[in-house]
Amino acid sequence: MVVDDHPMWRDAVARDLTAAGFDVVATAGDGPQAVRRAGAVVPQVLVLDLNLPGMPGVRVCKELVAAQPALRVLVLSASGEHADVLEAVKSGATGYLLKSASTEELTDAVRRTAEGDPVFTPGLAGLVLGEYRRLAVEPAPSAGDEPGAPRLTDRETEVLRLVAKGLSYKQIAERLVISHRTVQNHVQNTLGKLQLHNRVELVRYAIERGLDGS
């Protein structure tokens, strides 16, 4: 589903994605319309602009991810401001791409977002990881440290460590000589055990415990 308040841009993105083989199930031009339509069609990936009339994109993202935990949100914005990027990620966005990206970069980003990989315009990934490292300095109580908390297997911990280092599922699969699907299964199992909702939360969990090697 594509959400943008500029009709020509919205239609062009939808057309490019359709041409690349994606099924664009809906489009929307403002925040409230996006929430209503996404609730009706339940898209797998939401390509979302931040600057929307009626309701800001970050609020749209937060509401829809809360209602549909499996939803992947790729922000496609003209703004590369650090505050906008961090606010989007904290609202549940899986990735953040600038509108200066090429059609090929966009279609690749949507494909990777659907697979659960975090996708960021070069330079922004380090910013997001740095912010979570900063947050991780502040100790927070964790269910994982409590007696009787779910324990991860050695392989789940290994996958979690590589996720925290920023590797994609494909790179993790190649590193561990296992299939892409197996990596996804390990991540889903880990999310379930730790009662986390998405990969962003998983990365923060790993960094808080020093699993990223920093």
Phi, psi and chi 1 to 4 in degrees:
 res  aa     phi    psi   chi1   chi2   chi3   chi4
   1 MET       -  137.5  178.8  171.8  166.2      -
   2 VAL  -113.8  127.0  178.8      -      -      -
   3 VAL  -123.0  117.2 -178.8      -      -      -
   4 ASP  -160.2  143.3 -164.2  -71.7      -      -
   5 ASP   -85.0   -5.4   62.2  -30.6      -      -
   6 HIS   -98.7  110.5  -67.9   94.0      -      -
   7 PRO   -54.9  -43.9  -24.5   34.0      -      -
   8 MET   -65.1  -42.9  -71.9 -178.6   63.5      -
   9 TRP   -66.2  -44.9  177.8  -92.6      -      -
  10 ARG   -59.3  -46.2 -177.8  173.9   66.7 -116.6
  11 ASP   -66.2  -37.1  -67.4  -13.9      -      -
  12 ALA   -66.3  -43.1      -      -      -      -
  13 VAL   -63.6  -45.3  170.0      -      -      -
  14 ALA   -61.2  -40.5      -      -      -      -
  15 ARG   -66.3  -42.8 -170.8  166.5   54.6 -113.2
  16 ASP   -63.8  -41.2  -72.4  -17.8      -      -
  17 LEU   -68.7  -38.9  -67.8  177.0      -      -
  18 THR   -63.3  -42.4  -61.0      -      -      -
  19 ALA   -64.0  -28.5      -      -      -      -
  20 ALA   -83.8   -0.9      -      -      -      -
  21 GLY   103.5    4.0      -      -      -      -
  22 PHE   -84.0  153.7  -65.6  101.2      -      -
  23 ASP   -99.5  101.7 -179.2   15.5      -      -
  24 VAL   -81.5  106.7  178.9      -      -      -
  25 VAL   -83.4  -20.1  -65.6      -      -      -
  26 ALA  -168.8  162.5      -      -      -      -
  27 THR  -134.5  161.7   62.2      -      -      -
  28 ALA  -151.2  153.5      -      -      -      -
  29 GLY  -114.6   -3.6      -      -      -      -
  30 ASP  -149.3  171.2   60.8   49.4      -      -
  31 GLY   -61.8  -54.7      -      -      -      -
  32 PRO   -59.9  -39.7  -26.8   36.0      -      -
  33 GLN   -63.6  -38.7 -174.5 -178.4   63.3      -
  34 ALA   -62.3  -44.1      -      -      -      -
  35 VAL   -63.9  -43.9  171.6      -      -      -
  36 ARG   -63.7  -49.8  -73.5 -164.0  -52.8  -87.5
  37 ARG   -69.1  -38.1  -69.1 -172.6  177.8  173.3
  38 ALA   -65.5  -33.7      -      -      -      -
  39 GLY   -66.6  -29.2      -      -      -      -
  40 ALA   -83.6  -41.0      -      -      -      -
  41 VAL   -98.1  -15.8  -59.2      -      -      -
  42 VAL    48.0   70.1 -168.8      -      -      -
  43 PRO   -71.1  159.0   27.9  -34.7      -      -
  44 GLN   -82.2  -38.2 -177.5 -179.0    3.1      -
  45 VAL  -129.7  136.1  175.3      -      -      -
  46 LEU  -113.1  118.7 -175.3   70.5      -      -
  47 VAL   -94.6  112.3  178.6      -      -      -
  48 LEU  -125.0  128.3  176.7   69.8      -      -
  49 ASP   -83.4  150.6 -172.7   18.6      -      -
  50 LEU   -86.2  -33.3  -68.7 -178.9      -      -
  51 ASN   -90.1   88.4 -170.9   18.3      -      -
  52 LEU  -121.4  142.9  -63.2  173.0      -      -
  53 PRO   -73.1  149.8   22.6  -29.5      -      -
  54 GLY    89.1  -36.9      -      -      -      -
  55 MET  -166.1  128.7 -176.9 -171.2  -62.6      -
  56 PRO   -61.4  151.3  -10.4   18.9      -      -
  57 GLY   -58.8  -36.5      -      -      -      -
  58 VAL   -65.8  -33.1  -71.6      -      -      -
  59 ARG   -72.6  -38.4 -173.9  173.9  158.5 -158.2
  60 VAL   -57.7  -47.4  171.0      -      -      -
  61 CYS   -59.1  -49.2 -179.9      -      -      -
  62 LYS   -61.6  -44.5 -172.4  175.8  -67.0 -174.4
  63 GLU   -66.5  -43.3  -72.3 -164.7   12.6      -
  64 LEU   -72.4  -38.6  -71.4  178.0      -      -
  65 VAL   -66.7  -35.8  169.8      -      -      -
  66 ALA   -65.2  -38.2      -      -      -      -
  67 ALA   -81.1  -29.5      -      -      -      -
  68 GLN  -131.9   81.7  -56.6  175.5   28.0      -
  69 PRO   -57.2  -25.0  -25.0   34.6      -      -
  70 ALA   -81.7   -8.0      -      -      -      -
  71 LEU   -66.9  135.3  176.7   66.0      -      -
  72 ARG  -104.3  130.7  -45.6  -72.2 -168.9 -168.0
  73 VAL  -115.2  120.7  179.1      -      -      -
  74 LEU  -108.4  111.3  174.0   64.8      -      -
  75 VAL   -77.2  131.4  169.7      -      -      -
  76 LEU  -121.7  101.8 -175.5   60.3      -      -
  77 SER  -131.4  154.9  173.9      -      -      -
  78 ALA   -80.4  -15.5      -      -      -      -
  79 SER   -92.7  128.4  170.6      -      -      -
  80 GLY  -107.9   15.4      -      -      -      -
  81 GLU   -62.2  133.5  -67.3  -66.3  -36.5      -
  82 HIS   -57.2  -39.3  -69.8 -178.3      -      -
  83 ALA   -62.3  -39.1      -      -      -      -
  84 ASP   -66.5  -41.5  -70.2  -24.6      -      -
  85 VAL   -62.6  -49.2  179.0      -      -      -
  86 LEU   -65.8  -38.8  -65.6  175.4      -      -
  87 GLU   -64.2  -39.7 -170.1  175.1   10.3      -
  88 ALA   -64.0  -45.3      -      -      -      -
  89 VAL   -65.0  -41.2  172.1      -      -      -
  90 LYS   -67.5  -21.3  -70.2  172.7 -176.5  176.4
  91 SER   -84.5   -5.2  -63.4      -      -      -
  92 GLY   114.9    3.1      -      -      -      -
  93 ALA   -65.8  140.3      -      -      -      -
  94 THR   -81.6  -32.9  -51.5      -      -      -
  95 GLY  -152.9  173.8      -      -      -      -
  96 TYR  -147.6  119.5 -164.5  107.5      -      -
  97 LEU  -125.6  137.4 -156.7   63.5      -      -
  98 LEU   -80.4  151.6  -65.1 -179.1      -      -
  99 LYS   -68.8   -9.0  -74.1 -173.5  173.2 -179.7
 100 SER   -77.2   -4.9   56.0      -      -      -
 101 ALA   -64.1  150.1      -      -      -      -
 102 SER   -77.2  166.5   66.5      -      -      -
 103 THR   -58.6  -40.6  -59.7      -      -      -
 104 GLU   -64.2  -40.6  -69.9   74.5   18.3      -
 105 GLU   -65.5  -38.2  -72.4  171.2  -29.3      -
 106 LEU   -65.8  -48.7  171.3   62.1      -      -
 107 THR   -64.6  -37.5   53.8      -      -      -
 108 ASP   -65.8  -39.5  178.3   62.8      -      -
 109 ALA   -64.9  -41.6      -      -      -      -
 110 VAL   -65.0  -41.2  171.2      -      -      -
 111 ARG   -63.3  -44.6 -171.6  170.9  -70.7  108.6
 112 ARG   -70.1  -35.5  -71.7  171.9   56.5 -161.8
 113 THR   -62.3  -41.2  -62.7      -      -      -
 114 ALA   -60.9  -30.3      -      -      -      -
 115 GLU   -83.7   -5.9  -66.8  173.2  -10.2      -
 116 GLY    97.2    4.1      -      -      -      -
 117 ASP   -80.4  139.7  -77.3  -13.8      -      -
 118 PRO   -75.9  127.4   26.2  -30.1      -      -
 119 VAL  -120.5  123.4 -177.5      -      -      -
 120 PHE  -133.4  144.9  -65.8   93.3      -      -
 121 THR   -56.0  136.9  -69.6      -      -      -
 122 PRO   -46.8  134.5  -30.2   36.1      -      -
 123 GLY   100.4  -27.0      -      -      -      -
 124 LEU   -86.7  -27.2  -62.3 -177.1      -      -
 125 ALA   -61.7  -43.6      -      -      -      -
 126 GLY   -63.7  -35.8      -      -      -      -
 127 LEU   -61.4  -47.6  164.7   73.5      -      -
 128 VAL   -65.6  -44.8  173.6      -      -      -
 129 LEU   -62.8  -39.7 -157.6   55.5      -      -
 130 GLY   -63.1  -37.7      -      -      -      -
 131 GLU   -65.8  -41.2  173.8   68.6    3.5      -
 132 TYR   -69.8  -31.4  -80.8  106.6      -      -
 133 ARG   -65.0  -39.8  -74.1 -162.3  174.2  112.1
 134 ARG   -63.8  -44.3 -175.8 -171.6   69.5   75.7
 135 LEU   -64.4  -34.2  -68.9  172.4      -      -
 136 ALA   -69.4  -17.7      -      -      -      -
 137 VAL   -66.1  -30.3  170.7      -      -      -
 138 GLU   -82.7  109.3  -55.4  167.2   12.5      -
 139 PRO   -63.1  136.3   21.7  -30.2      -      -
 140 ALA  -128.5  144.3      -      -      -      -
 141 PRO   -62.2  139.4   20.4  -30.2      -      -
 142 SER  -131.0  134.3  167.1      -      -      -
 143 ALA   -61.9  -26.1      -      -      -      -
 144 GLY   -66.9  -18.6      -      -      -      -
 145 ASP   -95.6   -4.1  -63.5  -30.6      -      -
 146 GLU   -83.8  149.2  -65.2  172.3    2.6      -
 147 PRO   -57.5  138.9  -21.2   31.0      -      -
 148 GLY    81.0    4.5      -      -      -      -
 149 ALA   -68.1  150.8      -      -      -      -
 150 PRO   -57.8  139.3  -20.4   31.3      -      -
 151 ARG  -104.0  139.2  -64.9 -176.8   62.4   85.0
 152 LEU   -86.6  147.7  -58.7 -178.6      -      -
 153 THR   -72.5  166.8   66.0      -      -      -
 154 ASP   -59.8  -40.1  -70.7  -15.7      -      -
 155 ARG   -70.1  -39.3  179.8   45.2   63.5   92.4
 156 GLU   -62.2  -40.6  -73.6  167.3   -9.6      -
 157 THR   -65.4  -39.0  -59.0      -      -      -
 158 GLU   -63.8  -44.2 -166.2  173.4   17.6      -
 159 VAL   -64.6  -42.9  169.5      -      -      -
 160 LEU   -60.4  -40.2  177.1   56.9      -      -
 161 ARG   -61.7  -41.1 -168.7 -176.0  -56.8  -85.6
 162 LEU   -73.6  -34.1  -64.4  175.1      -      -
 163 VAL   -61.0  -42.5  166.4      -      -      -
 164 ALA   -65.8  -25.6      -      -      -      -
 165 LYS   -82.2   -2.6  -70.8 -178.1  177.2  179.2
 166 GLY    92.4    9.6      -      -      -      -
 167 LEU   -74.0  145.6  -86.6   67.0      -      -
 168 SER   -76.6  166.6   69.1      -      -      -
 169 TYR   -59.6  -39.0  -70.8  171.6      -      -
 170 LYS   -63.3  -43.6 -179.3 -179.7  178.7 -176.7
 171 GLN   -65.6  -38.6  -70.1  170.0  -36.8      -
 172 ILE   -64.9  -42.4  -66.2  172.0      -      -
 173 ALA   -59.7  -43.0      -      -      -      -
 174 GLU   -67.9  -39.6  -69.0  171.5   -8.1      -
 175 ARG   -64.5  -41.3  175.9   80.5   63.9   90.0
 176 LEU   -95.7   -1.3  -59.8 -179.5      -      -
 177 VAL    55.6   51.0 -162.0      -      -      -
 178 ILE  -132.9  172.2   55.9  179.0      -      -
 179 SER   -80.4  158.2   71.1      -      -      -
 180 HIS   -57.5  -41.8 -174.4  -77.5      -      -
 181 ARG   -62.9  -38.5  174.3   61.1   63.0 -175.4
 182 THR   -64.7  -40.2  -60.8      -      -      -
 183 VAL   -60.4  -47.0  174.3      -      -      -
 184 GLN   -58.3  -41.9  -73.1 -177.9  -48.4      -
 185 ASN   -63.3  -42.3  -72.0  -18.7      -      -
 186 HIS   -62.3  -42.4  -77.8  -47.4      -      -
 187 VAL   -64.8  -44.6  170.9      -      -      -
 188 GLN   -62.6  -40.9  -71.4  -55.8  -45.1      -
 189 ASN   -62.9  -41.2  -71.2  -17.8      -      -
 190 THR   -66.3  -42.7  -57.6      -      -      -
 191 LEU   -57.5  -44.0  -73.0  171.6      -      -
 192 GLY   -64.8  -44.5      -      -      -      -
 193 LYS   -63.5  -40.1  -75.4 -176.9  178.3 -178.8
 194 LEU   -89.8   -1.9  -59.0  177.3      -      -
 195 GLN    57.0   44.6  -63.9 -174.8  -29.3      -
 196 LEU  -106.3  163.4  -58.3  175.6      -      -
 197 HIS  -107.1  -26.3  -60.1   97.0      -      -
 198 ASN  -154.9  177.8   54.1   47.9      -      -
 199 ARG   -67.4  -32.1 -177.7  165.8  169.8  155.0
 200 VAL   -60.7  -46.2  172.3      -      -      -
 201 GLU   -64.1  -35.8  -67.7 -178.7    2.1      -
 202 LEU   -64.6  -42.3 -164.2   63.1      -      -
 203 VAL   -63.4  -42.5  168.9      -      -      -
 204 ARG   -63.0  -43.1 -179.0  177.2  179.3 -177.0
 205 TYR   -56.6  -45.8  174.1   92.5      -      -
 206 ALA   -66.1  -42.4      -      -      -      -
 207 ILE   -65.5  -38.7  -68.7  171.8      -      -
 208 GLU   -59.3  -28.1  -75.2  174.8  -16.1      -
 209 ARG  -102.1   10.7  -77.0  148.2 -171.3   81.0
 210 GLY    72.4   19.5      -      -      -      -
 211 LEU   -79.0   -7.4  -66.1  175.7      -      -
 212 ASP   -87.4    0.0   61.7  -35.4      -      -
 213 GLY    82.9    6.1      -      -      -      -
 214 SER   -87.3      -   63.0      -      -      -
